[in-house]
């Protein structure tokens, strides 16, 4: 029977994505960024800045960006050192929108005159992050010189994921109708995406995070990622792990080849399933029931903490099959060794170290044998049918924000310490859709908050830092 070939384009540092994104809330997290962007003229973009890695945005690959002092980054190099539009009149998508092919971290009319924009590359290749940080940027001078905005834009190497962390975005009604926007827009303005309630409008935000994830338009290659135990660039891969993935019932039917021609012709198959790579990455091809697929064998220095979550990379191989890439506890498409929220409970793994010994692996509050950073039942937030009901930030310092959504007839708010002692209680009649609770008097630690009215009761854990 004639073999079918799955044409899979392999690009190690960036996969080929379609021109569609999803956006969802992620834990609030701030990265330390110290490189100051030299002052640029008001309403202008910076010179071209090298990302140090290729990045795919709406299907096109870029190696450089420019940074606008009005709160966005632009992939169009022709805009380097050029004028940056400040007036916002329409929502996106819109072909008439003044900014295109850009990440709108928090696009509004800003006035940077005191070296308050920073950028840096953090982490380790091939999973670095390019971070642009706007800290206490004034709004338009004279009319709005008191409100400030702070936020970060994060580009993820290899995954082409984009994060926006809105640290504290204030508002000014007196200029440009207070308009601001957070989102992505493609090269002609016809495609765009924003988080809920973050399209063009007069809004404020405090300590909220958003992730924009591209949708793949190709079958992904199978990636086998191992630790380079002696750091010599070579490791033995147990190819039976790949066989089990592609054909669990008849794994021996999965045949390996070193080049595509051999796979198509069924010759020179690899017989030793304990295979040592000869490059990094090493590309192999398999034939399984007349279908040919691509395999990438990769090795990493596992002394590095790629997701900066304090869990050692060697400990993130939860299934113990030596492939770090197929461990994804929350099924969010990000392997655990690259995911700083392994159970997707909107709490960073580093913050689920409840006993404060710098090791999240030994925290198991409910004694069910599952570490809390992997246990969705140990949640620091609400997970139920009322999606709008949420608490942020986690951890918090002094003020706890509670987004009630439609849960607004009346509300009783109770906070208990780890010993079950009531430390705060308040009854609120006809509350706004979002309320703030001042808890600066609490000591650092873990607390439970209970919200209740005549119909429902909701409970969540919170952390005071």
C-alpha positions as CSV (number, residue, x, y, z in Angstrom):
1,X,0.0,0.0,0.0
2,X,1.3,3.4,-0.9
3,X,2.5,5.3,2.1
4,X,1.0,8.7,3.1
5,X,3.3,11.4,4.1
6,X,2.4,14.0,6.7
7,X,4.2,17.1,5.6
8,X,5.2,18.7,8.8
9,X,7.3,21.7,8.8
10,X,9.9,21.7,11.6
11,X,11.2,24.9,13.0
12,X,13.0,24.3,16.3
13,X,12.7,27.8,17.7
14,X,9.2,28.5,16.5
15,X,6.3,26.5,15.2
16,X,4.1,27.7,12.3
17,X,0.9,29.1,13.6
18,X,-2.4,30.2,12.1
19,X,-3.6,33.8,12.4
20,X,-5.8,33.1,15.4
21,X,-5.2,33.5,19.1
22,X,-7.0,32.7,22.3
23,X,-6.8,34.8,25.4
24,X,-7.3,33.8,29.0
25,X,-6.4,35.0,32.5
26,X,-3.2,33.9,34.1
27,X,-1.6,34.6,37.5
28,X,-0.3,38.0,38.1
29,X,3.5,38.0,37.9
30,X,6.1,40.7,37.6
31,X,9.5,40.1,36.1
32,X,12.6,42.0,37.2
33,X,13.7,44.1,34.2
34,X,16.6,46.6,34.6
35,X,17.8,47.6,31.1
36,X,16.5,51.2,30.5
37,X,15.2,52.1,27.1
38,X,16.9,55.4,26.2
39,X,14.5,58.3,26.2
40,X,12.6,58.7,22.9
41,X,10.6,61.7,21.8
42,X,7.0,61.8,22.9
43,X,4.7,59.9,20.7
44,X,7.5,58.0,19.0
45,X,8.9,54.5,18.6
46,X,12.4,53.3,19.6
47,X,15.1,52.2,17.2
48,X,15.0,48.5,16.1
49,X,15.7,46.1,19.0
50,X,16.9,42.5,18.4
51,X,14.8,39.9,20.2
52,X,17.7,37.5,20.2
53,X,15.3,34.8,19.0
54,X,12.8,34.4,16.2
55,X,9.2,35.1,17.1
56,X,6.1,34.2,15.2
57,X,3.3,36.7,15.2
58,X,0.1,36.2,13.1
59,X,2.0,33.7,11.0
60,X,5.1,35.8,10.2
61,X,8.5,35.3,11.8
62,X,10.3,38.4,13.2
63,X,13.7,38.9,14.9
64,X,13.3,42.6,15.8
65,X,10.7,44.8,17.3
66,X,10.3,48.5,18.1
67,X,8.9,49.8,21.3
68,X,6.4,52.7,21.4
69,X,6.3,55.1,24.4
70,X,2.5,54.8,24.1
71,X,2.4,51.3,25.5
72,X,2.8,48.9,22.6
73,X,5.5,47.0,20.7
74,X,5.5,46.9,16.9
75,X,6.9,44.3,14.6
76,X,7.0,46.7,11.6
77,X,10.7,47.8,11.4
78,X,9.7,50.7,9.2
79,X,8.3,52.4,12.3
80,X,11.7,52.5,14.1
81,X,12.3,56.0,15.3
82,X,9.1,57.2,13.7
83,X,5.9,58.8,15.0
84,X,3.6,56.8,17.3
85,X,-0.1,57.6,16.9
86,X,-1.7,58.6,20.2
87,X,-5.4,59.1,19.4
88,X,-7.8,56.1,19.7
89,X,-11.2,56.3,18.1
90,X,-12.2,52.7,17.3
91,X,-12.3,49.3,18.8
92,X,-10.4,46.4,17.2
93,X,-10.4,44.6,14.8
94,X,-10.5,47.6,12.5
95,X,-8.5,48.3,9.3
96,X,-8.7,52.0,10.2
97,X,-7.1,51.4,13.6
98,X,-3.9,53.6,13.7
99,X,-1.7,50.8,15.1
100,X,-1.2,47.5,13.3
101,X,1.0,44.4,13.5
102,X,1.4,45.1,17.2
103,X,1.1,43.8,20.7
104,X,-1.0,46.5,22.5
105,X,0.2,45.9,26.1
106,X,-1.8,48.9,27.3
107,X,-2.0,51.3,24.4
108,X,-2.9,54.9,25.4
109,X,-1.4,58.3,25.3
110,X,1.6,58.2,27.6
111,X,4.4,60.6,28.2
112,X,7.8,59.0,29.0
113,X,10.3,61.6,30.0
114,X,12.1,60.0,32.9
115,X,13.6,56.6,31.6
116,X,10.6,54.6,32.8
117,X,10.5,52.0,30.0
118,X,12.7,49.0,30.4
119,X,13.4,45.8,28.5
120,X,15.4,42.6,29.0
121,X,15.8,38.9,28.1
122,X,15.3,36.6,31.0
123,X,15.5,32.8,31.4
124,X,17.4,30.2,29.3
125,X,17.3,29.3,25.6
126,X,15.4,27.9,23.9
127,X,12.7,29.1,26.3
128,X,13.7,32.7,27.1
129,X,11.3,35.6,27.6
130,X,11.7,39.0,26.1
131,X,10.1,41.5,28.6
132,X,9.2,45.1,28.0
133,X,8.3,46.9,31.2
134,X,6.5,50.3,31.6
135,X,6.8,51.5,35.1
136,X,4.9,54.6,36.4
137,X,4.5,56.1,33.0
138,X,2.7,59.5,33.1
139,X,-0.4,60.0,31.0
140,X,-0.5,62.9,28.5
141,X,1.2,66.0,29.9
142,X,-0.7,68.9,31.5
143,X,-4.3,67.5,31.3
144,X,-3.4,64.1,32.7
145,X,0.0,64.4,34.4
146,X,-1.1,62.7,37.7
147,X,-2.4,59.3,36.6
148,X,0.2,56.7,35.9
149,X,0.3,53.3,34.2
150,X,2.6,50.3,34.9
151,X,2.5,47.1,32.9
152,X,4.6,44.4,31.2
153,X,4.6,42.7,27.8
154,X,6.3,39.2,27.6
155,X,7.2,37.3,24.5
156,X,7.9,33.6,25.0
157,X,10.6,32.0,22.9
158,X,9.7,28.7,21.0
159,X,6.0,28.9,22.1
160,X,5.3,32.3,20.6
161,X,3.0,33.0,23.5
162,X,2.4,36.6,24.6
163,X,1.6,37.7,28.1
164,X,0.5,41.0,29.3
165,X,0.7,41.9,33.0
166,X,-1.3,44.9,33.9
167,X,0.3,46.1,37.2
168,X,-1.7,49.3,37.8
169,X,-3.4,51.0,34.9
170,X,-5.1,54.3,36.0
171,X,-7.4,56.5,34.0
172,X,-7.8,60.1,32.9
173,X,-11.2,61.2,31.6
174,X,-10.0,64.6,30.4
175,X,-7.9,63.4,27.5
176,X,-8.8,61.1,24.5
177,X,-12.0,60.1,26.5
178,X,-9.7,58.1,28.8
179,X,-9.4,55.5,26.0
180,X,-7.0,52.6,26.4
181,X,-6.8,49.1,24.8
182,X,-5.0,45.8,25.6
183,X,-4.7,43.2,22.9
184,X,-3.2,42.0,19.6
185,X,-3.8,43.3,16.1
186,X,-2.5,41.9,12.8
187,X,-0.8,43.5,9.9
188,X,-3.9,44.9,8.1
189,X,-6.1,45.4,11.2
190,X,-8.6,42.8,10.1
191,X,-7.8,40.4,12.8
192,X,-7.4,41.2,16.5
193,X,-8.2,40.0,20.0
194,X,-8.6,41.6,23.4
195,X,-9.2,40.3,26.9
196,X,-12.8,40.8,28.2
197,X,-13.6,44.5,28.8
198,X,-10.2,45.5,27.6
199,X,-11.0,46.8,24.1
200,X,-11.0,50.5,23.4
201,X,-12.6,52.3,26.3
202,X,-12.1,54.0,29.6
203,X,-11.1,51.3,32.0
204,X,-8.7,50.7,34.9
205,X,-6.8,47.5,35.9
206,X,-4.8,46.4,38.9
207,X,-2.6,43.3,39.1
208,X,-4.2,41.2,36.4
209,X,-2.5,38.9,33.9
210,X,-3.5,37.8,30.4
211,X,-2.1,35.2,28.0
212,X,-2.5,35.2,24.2
213,X,-1.8,31.8,22.8
214,X,-1.6,31.1,19.0
215,X,-3.5,28.2,17.5
216,X,-1.5,25.8,15.5
217,X,-2.5,25.2,11.9
218,X,-0.2,22.3,11.4
219,X,0.2,18.9,13.1
220,X,2.8,19.4,15.7
221,X,5.9,17.3,15.6
222,X,6.4,14.8,18.5
223,X,9.0,16.2,20.8
224,X,11.1,14.0,23.1
225,X,13.0,16.3,25.6
226,X,15.6,14.8,27.9
227,X,18.0,16.0,30.5
228,X,21.6,16.1,29.4
229,X,22.9,14.4,32.5
230,X,26.7,14.9,31.9
231,X,26.3,18.1,29.7
232,X,28.2,16.5,26.8
233,X,25.5,17.1,24.2
234,X,24.5,13.4,23.9
235,X,22.0,11.2,25.5
236,X,20.4,7.8,24.9
237,X,16.7,8.0,24.1
238,X,14.4,5.1,24.8
239,X,12.4,5.1,21.6
240,X,9.9,2.7,23.1
241,X,8.3,5.8,24.7
242,X,7.6,7.1,21.2
243,X,6.2,3.8,20.1
244,X,3.8,3.7,23.0
245,X,2.6,7.1,22.1
246,X,1.9,6.4,18.5
247,X,0.6,2.9,18.8
248,X,0.0,1.7,22.3
249,X,-1.7,-1.6,21.1
250,X,1.0,-2.6,18.6
251,X,4.1,-0.5,19.4
252,X,6.4,-2.7,17.4
253,X,4.6,-1.4,14.2
254,X,6.2,2.0,14.8
255,X,9.4,2.0,12.7
256,X,12.2,4.6,13.0
257,X,14.3,6.1,10.2
258,X,17.0,8.8,10.2
259,X,15.9,10.5,7.0
260,X,12.7,11.1,5.1
261,X,13.8,9.2,2.0
262,X,14.4,6.0,4.0
263,X,11.1,6.3,5.7
264,X,9.3,6.7,2.3
265,X,11.1,3.7,0.8
266,X,11.0,1.6,4.0
267,X,14.8,1.0,4.1
268,X,17.6,1.4,6.6
269,X,15.3,1.3,9.6
270,X,16.7,2.0,13.1
271,X,16.8,-1.3,15.0
272,X,18.3,-0.3,18.3
273,X,15.6,1.4,20.3
274,X,18.1,2.8,22.8
275,X,19.2,5.5,20.4
276,X,21.9,8.1,20.9
277,X,21.4,11.5,19.3
278,X,24.1,12.8,17.0
279,X,22.9,16.5,17.0
280,X,20.7,18.7,19.1
281,X,17.9,18.6,18.1
282,X,18.0,15.3,16.3
283,X,15.3,14.7,13.7
284,X,13.9,11.2,13.1
285,X,11.0,9.9,11.1
286,X,8.6,7.2,12.0
287,X,6.3,5.1,9.9
288,X,3.2,3.9,11.6
289,X,0.5,2.1,9.7
290,X,1.6,3.8,6.4
291,X,1.7,7.3,7.9
292,X,5.0,9.1,8.3
293,X,5.5,11.6,11.1
294,X,8.4,13.7,12.4
295,X,10.2,13.2,15.7
296,X,12.5,15.7,17.4
297,X,14.9,14.5,20.0
298,X,16.2,17.3,22.2
299,X,18.4,17.6,25.3
300,X,18.5,20.3,27.9
301,X,20.7,21.3,30.8
302,X,18.3,20.4,33.6
303,X,20.3,22.3,36.2
304,X,18.4,25.3,34.8
305,X,14.9,26.1,36.1
306,X,13.2,27.0,32.8
307,X,9.9,28.1,34.2
308,X,11.4,29.8,37.3
309,X,9.0,28.0,39.6
310,X,11.6,26.6,42.1
311,X,10.8,23.0,41.1
312,X,13.9,21.4,39.7
313,X,13.5,20.5,36.1
314,X,14.5,16.8,36.8
315,X,11.5,16.7,39.2
316,X,9.0,17.8,36.5
317,X,9.1,14.4,34.7
318,X,6.1,13.2,36.7
319,X,5.4,10.1,34.7
320,X,9.0,9.0,34.9
321,X,9.4,8.1,31.2
322,X,12.4,10.5,30.8
323,X,10.5,12.7,28.3
324,X,9.9,16.1,30.0
325,X,7.7,17.2,27.1
326,X,4.8,14.8,27.7
327,X,4.1,15.9,31.3
328,X,1.3,18.4,31.3
329,X,-0.7,18.2,34.5
330,X,-3.3,20.7,33.6
331,X,-3.5,19.9,29.9
332,X,-3.0,23.5,28.9
333,X,-0.5,22.7,26.2
334,X,2.5,23.8,28.2
335,X,4.7,21.0,29.6
336,X,5.2,21.2,33.4
337,X,8.9,22.1,33.1
338,X,7.9,25.3,31.2
339,X,4.7,26.0,33.1
340,X,4.8,28.2,36.3
341,X,1.2,27.2,37.2
342,X,1.2,23.4,36.8
343,X,-2.4,22.8,38.0
344,X,-3.9,25.9,36.3
345,X,-5.5,27.1,39.5
346,X,-4.4,30.7,38.9
347,X,-1.8,30.5,41.6
348,X,1.9,30.4,40.6
349,X,3.7,27.2,41.6
350,X,6.2,29.2,43.6
351,X,3.3,30.6,45.7
352,X,2.0,27.1,46.5
353,X,4.9,26.6,48.9
354,X,2.6,26.9,51.9
355,X,5.2,25.7,54.4
356,X,7.6,28.3,53.1
357,X,10.6,26.0,52.8
358,X,11.3,26.9,49.1
359,X,10.1,23.5,48.0
360,X,6.6,23.2,46.6
361,X,7.0,19.4,46.3
362,X,6.4,18.7,50.0
363,X,3.2,20.8,50.4
364,X,0.0,18.6,50.7
365,X,-2.6,20.5,52.6
366,X,-5.4,17.9,52.2
367,X,-3.0,14.9,52.7
368,X,-4.2,13.2,49.5
369,X,-0.7,12.3,48.3
370,X,-0.8,15.0,45.6
371,X,1.5,18.0,46.0
372,X,-0.6,21.2,46.2
373,X,1.0,22.8,43.1
374,X,-0.4,19.8,41.1
375,X,-3.8,19.6,42.9
376,X,-6.6,21.5,41.3
377,X,-8.7,20.9,44.5
378,X,-6.3,23.0,46.5
379,X,-7.3,26.2,44.7
380,X,-6.5,29.7,45.6
381,X,-9.5,30.9,43.7
382,X,-13.1,30.0,42.8
383,X,-13.7,27.3,40.2
384,X,-17.4,26.8,39.6
385,X,-20.2,27.7,37.3
386,X,-20.0,31.4,38.2
387,X,-17.0,32.3,36.0
388,X,-17.2,36.0,36.9
389,X,-16.7,35.3,40.6
390,X,-12.9,35.7,41.3
391,X,-10.4,37.0,43.7
392,X,-7.2,38.8,42.9
393,X,-4.3,39.4,43.3
394,X,-2.9,36.2,44.7
395,X,-0.8,36.7,46.7
396,X,-2.0,40.1,47.8
397,X,-0.2,42.7,50.0
398,X,-2.9,45.0,51.5
399,X,-6.0,45.1,49.4
400,X,-8.0,42.1,48.2
401,X,-10.2,42.6,45.1
402,X,-13.3,40.5,44.7
403,X,-15.0,40.4,41.3
404,X,-18.7,39.5,42.1
405,X,-20.1,39.6,38.6
406,X,-23.9,39.0,39.0
407,X,-23.4,37.8,42.5
408,X,-24.5,41.2,43.9
409,X,-27.8,41.2,45.9
410,X,-25.9,41.2,49.1
411,X,-22.7,39.6,50.3
412,X,-21.2,38.4,53.5
413,X,-17.4,38.4,53.4
414,X,-15.6,36.3,56.1
415,X,-11.8,35.7,56.4
416,X,-10.4,32.9,58.5
417,X,-6.8,32.2,59.4
418,X,-5.1,28.8,59.1
419,X,-6.4,27.8,62.6
420,X,-10.0,28.6,61.7
421,X,-10.2,31.8,63.6
422,X,-12.4,34.6,62.2
423,X,-10.1,37.6,61.5
424,X,-12.4,39.7,59.3
425,X,-16.1,39.9,58.6
426,X,-18.2,42.4,56.6
427,X,-21.8,42.5,55.4
428,X,-22.3,44.5,52.2
429,X,-25.7,45.4,50.8
430,X,-26.1,46.0,47.1
431,X,-22.4,45.9,46.4
432,X,-20.7,47.0,43.2
433,X,-19.7,44.3,40.7
434,X,-16.2,44.6,42.2
435,X,-15.4,45.3,45.8
436,X,-12.1,45.9,47.7
437,X,-11.3,44.5,51.1
438,X,-8.6,46.2,53.2
439,X,-6.6,43.5,54.9
440,X,-3.3,45.3,55.6
441,X,-3.6,44.3,59.3
442,X,-3.1,40.6,58.6
443,X,0.2,38.9,59.0
444,X,1.9,37.0,56.2
445,X,0.3,33.6,55.6
446,X,-2.5,31.6,54.2
447,X,-6.2,32.4,54.8
448,X,-9.6,31.2,53.7
449,X,-12.2,33.7,52.4
450,X,-15.9,32.8,52.4
451,X,-18.5,34.7,50.3
452,X,-22.2,33.9,50.9
453,X,-25.7,35.2,50.3
454,X,-29.1,33.6,50.5
455,X,-28.5,31.3,47.6
456,X,-24.8,30.3,47.4
457,X,-21.6,30.0,49.5
458,X,-18.2,30.1,47.9
459,X,-14.8,29.5,49.6
460,X,-11.3,30.0,48.4
461,X,-7.8,30.2,49.8
462,X,-5.8,33.5,49.7
463,X,-2.2,34.3,50.5
464,X,-1.0,37.5,52.3
465,X,2.6,38.4,51.5
